[in-house]
Amino acid sequence: MTPTYGADFLSIDKEWELIENHHYQRIFKFPDFVTALEFVNQASLICEEIDHHAEFVLSWGQVLVKTWSHDIDGISDRDLQLCQSIDKILKQN
């Protein structure tokens, strides 16, 4: 099942997990550290562009991404838009 939220019914990839109705998180896997770092750098540009910043935990071959709206301490449409935008990075590569 793909989660949906908000009036626009924005849908996100099923790999995004809703944690305690507070934030979304997803683990992205990569073949090495450099590729994972490149992903974080690309995602950071998206965060800056839409002025909504995720939390990234970078390790060898893996990136954990968490997003929530700090002003409401929960999920908003901006988080779903960020999830969708980050997912597009993988489709471009």
Backbone bond lengths (Angstrom), bond angles and torsions (degrees), N, CA, C in turn:
res aa  C-N    CA-C-N  psi(-1)  N-CA   C-N-CA  omega(-1)  CA-C   N-CA-C  phi
1 M - - - 1.443 - - 1.527 109.53 -
2 T 1.308 118.01 133.43 1.452 123.07 177.35 1.519 109.04 -93.73
3 P 1.352 117.18 122.40 1.459 118.55 -179.97 1.522 111.07 -64.51
4 T 1.321 116.23 148.51 1.457 121.26 173.81 1.520 108.19 -130.23
5 Y 1.320 115.61 160.28 1.453 119.81 -178.23 1.513 109.89 -158.74
6 G 1.306 116.87 145.75 1.451 121.91 169.70 1.517 113.84 80.85
7 A 1.320 113.62 171.86 1.463 121.02 -176.43 1.517 112.46 -64.57
8 D 1.316 116.37 -28.25 1.458 119.59 -178.27 1.522 112.48 -83.95
9 F 1.306 117.33 -4.34 1.457 122.85 -178.72 1.529 111.49 50.88
10 L 1.298 114.97 49.91 1.456 120.40 178.11 1.523 108.77 -68.14
11 S 1.299 116.26 131.03 1.458 119.25 179.07 1.517 109.20 -109.80
12 I 1.320 114.91 148.63 1.456 120.61 178.63 1.523 109.24 -127.91
13 D 1.314 115.42 163.04 1.459 121.96 -179.83 1.527 110.75 -58.45
14 K 1.308 116.18 143.61 1.467 121.03 -178.13 1.522 113.15 -64.52
15 E 1.325 118.14 -14.06 1.468 121.14 177.94 1.530 112.32 -72.21
16 W 1.319 117.53 -19.95 1.462 120.73 174.98 1.519 108.44 -74.12
17 E 1.327 116.71 127.86 1.456 121.84 179.82 1.524 109.40 -104.46
18 L 1.325 116.48 133.37 1.449 121.38 172.90 1.522 107.52 -86.62
19 I 1.324 117.02 118.78 1.460 122.15 -175.53 1.531 108.84 -105.03
20 E 1.321 115.19 116.22 1.468 123.63 175.89 1.531 113.44 49.38
21 N 1.320 116.48 35.92 1.469 121.90 -178.21 1.523 112.17 51.75
22 H 1.324 116.79 26.64 1.465 121.50 -176.65 1.524 113.14 -115.68
23 H 1.336 116.58 -43.73 1.461 119.44 -177.13 1.526 110.18 -150.96
24 Y 1.325 113.58 160.45 1.458 120.77 172.62 1.511 108.33 -100.63
25 Q 1.321 114.91 145.83 1.458 119.42 174.16 1.513 110.07 -143.74
26 R 1.322 113.96 152.95 1.460 120.73 178.77 1.517 108.38 -151.60
27 I 1.323 115.83 142.22 1.459 121.82 174.94 1.518 107.86 -102.44
28 F 1.315 115.34 126.33 1.463 122.55 176.10 1.523 107.99 -106.81
29 K 1.319 117.00 132.92 1.472 121.92 -178.42 1.517 110.40 -107.86
30 F 1.338 115.10 143.40 1.458 122.64 -177.58 1.528 109.74 -139.04
31 P 1.330 117.57 161.47 1.455 120.20 -176.40 1.535 114.08 -73.88
32 D 1.338 117.31 -15.92 1.467 119.47 -177.73 1.526 110.21 -163.35
33 F 1.325 115.90 177.16 1.458 121.66 -177.69 1.522 111.86 -68.00
34 V 1.320 117.11 -42.75 1.459 121.18 -176.34 1.532 111.11 -61.81
35 T 1.307 117.87 -42.79 1.463 121.46 179.07 1.523 110.56 -65.34
36 A 1.321 116.86 -40.18 1.467 120.59 176.78 1.527 110.64 -62.58
37 L 1.320 116.75 -42.31 1.465 121.13 178.59 1.529 111.38 -64.41
38 E 1.315 117.17 -40.20 1.468 120.64 177.35 1.525 110.75 -61.10
39 F 1.332 116.42 -39.36 1.462 121.13 176.98 1.533 110.49 -61.21
40 V 1.330 116.75 -45.71 1.468 120.55 178.97 1.524 110.35 -61.05
41 N 1.325 117.29 -42.17 1.460 120.55 179.15 1.527 111.44 -62.27
42 Q 1.326 117.42 -41.84 1.468 120.69 177.77 1.528 110.73 -65.73
43 A 1.313 116.51 -42.79 1.465 120.78 -179.90 1.524 110.86 -65.72
44 S 1.323 116.80 -34.94 1.471 119.34 179.74 1.529 111.23 -64.40
45 L 1.315 117.26 -33.91 1.468 120.42 176.92 1.533 111.22 -64.96
46 I 1.315 115.97 -38.48 1.461 120.73 176.63 1.530 109.79 -64.42
47 C 1.319 116.50 -44.62 1.468 120.75 179.11 1.523 110.82 -57.93
48 E 1.319 116.28 -43.87 1.466 120.24 179.37 1.525 110.83 -65.77
49 E 1.321 115.96 -41.12 1.467 120.89 -177.81 1.526 112.05 -61.56
50 I 1.328 116.38 -42.12 1.470 118.94 -178.02 1.526 112.26 -98.18
51 D 1.326 116.91 2.13 1.466 123.15 177.88 1.525 111.77 55.01
52 H 1.328 114.39 46.70 1.467 121.49 176.27 1.525 106.38 -145.30
53 H 1.311 117.00 116.77 1.460 120.96 -165.59 1.525 112.39 -110.56
54 A 1.312 114.64 126.57 1.456 122.17 178.90 1.523 109.96 -86.51
55 E 1.309 114.67 168.10 1.462 121.96 172.23 1.527 106.76 -100.84
56 F 1.336 116.48 130.93 1.461 121.43 -179.06 1.524 109.77 -119.55
57 V 1.330 115.97 134.15 1.459 121.46 172.34 1.527 105.39 -119.18
58 L 1.329 115.16 109.94 1.465 122.74 -175.76 1.515 109.89 -99.73
59 S 1.318 115.92 131.07 1.465 121.05 173.06 1.530 107.85 -143.00
60 W 1.299 117.15 -179.86 1.461 120.23 -176.76 1.524 109.29 -62.09
61 G 1.328 116.14 115.26 1.455 122.15 174.93 1.511 115.53 71.44
62 Q 1.318 117.26 15.81 1.460 118.84 -176.32 1.522 110.91 -154.74
63 V 1.329 114.90 143.89 1.465 121.22 173.93 1.521 107.66 -134.65
64 L 1.329 115.56 125.74 1.457 121.87 172.32 1.522 106.93 -97.60
65 V 1.332 116.53 124.99 1.457 121.67 179.12 1.526 107.97 -114.98
66 K 1.340 115.51 130.85 1.464 121.68 175.09 1.520 107.91 -125.15
67 T 1.327 115.95 141.38 1.455 119.82 176.46 1.518 110.80 -142.40
68 W 1.322 114.65 138.20 1.455 123.66 171.92 1.518 107.45 -159.23
69 S 1.312 115.59 163.88 1.458 120.54 -179.18 1.524 108.56 -94.72
70 H 1.305 115.59 111.62 1.460 121.09 -174.87 1.531 112.17 -63.84
71 D 1.319 117.09 -32.77 1.467 119.45 -176.77 1.526 112.66 -66.67
72 I 1.346 117.21 -27.18 1.462 120.23 177.52 1.527 111.66 -113.05
73 D 1.333 116.11 -0.50 1.465 123.02 -178.26 1.528 111.16 51.94
74 G 1.333 114.88 47.13 1.454 120.82 179.45 1.520 110.51 -173.87
75 I 1.302 115.24 -162.90 1.453 122.79 -174.38 1.531 110.78 -90.75
76 S 1.327 114.78 137.58 1.463 121.18 172.64 1.530 108.39 -132.29
77 D 1.316 116.03 174.48 1.463 120.26 178.12 1.528 111.38 -59.42
78 R 1.325 116.86 -29.72 1.470 120.12 179.13 1.528 111.29 -61.96
79 D 1.321 117.26 -34.39 1.469 119.95 177.86 1.519 111.03 -67.17
80 L 1.310 115.85 -41.08 1.464 119.62 179.56 1.522 110.74 -67.23
81 Q 1.312 116.58 -38.75 1.461 119.90 176.12 1.523 110.45 -63.36
82 L 1.316 116.99 -39.00 1.464 120.49 178.20 1.525 110.54 -66.00
83 C 1.321 117.51 -44.12 1.472 120.64 177.36 1.524 110.73 -56.78
84 Q 1.326 116.46 -47.44 1.463 120.57 179.91 1.524 111.13 -61.53
85 S 1.315 116.78 -43.01 1.470 120.91 -178.50 1.523 111.49 -66.26
86 I 1.321 117.10 -40.13 1.464 120.32 178.38 1.533 110.21 -65.76
87 D 1.317 116.84 -39.64 1.466 119.86 178.25 1.531 111.95 -60.44
88 K 1.321 117.24 -32.35 1.468 121.02 -179.47 1.522 112.15 -64.83
89 I 1.322 117.70 -24.67 1.474 120.71 177.30 1.518 109.37 -58.44
90 L 1.308 117.57 -43.84 1.476 121.33 -178.32 1.520 110.81 -66.41
91 K 1.309 116.90 -35.65 1.461 120.19 -179.33 1.521 112.18 -71.28
92 Q 1.332 116.70 -26.58 1.453 121.22 179.58 1.531 111.94 -77.11
93 N 1.312 116.73 -26.59 1.473 120.16 -176.39 1.508 113.05 -92.58
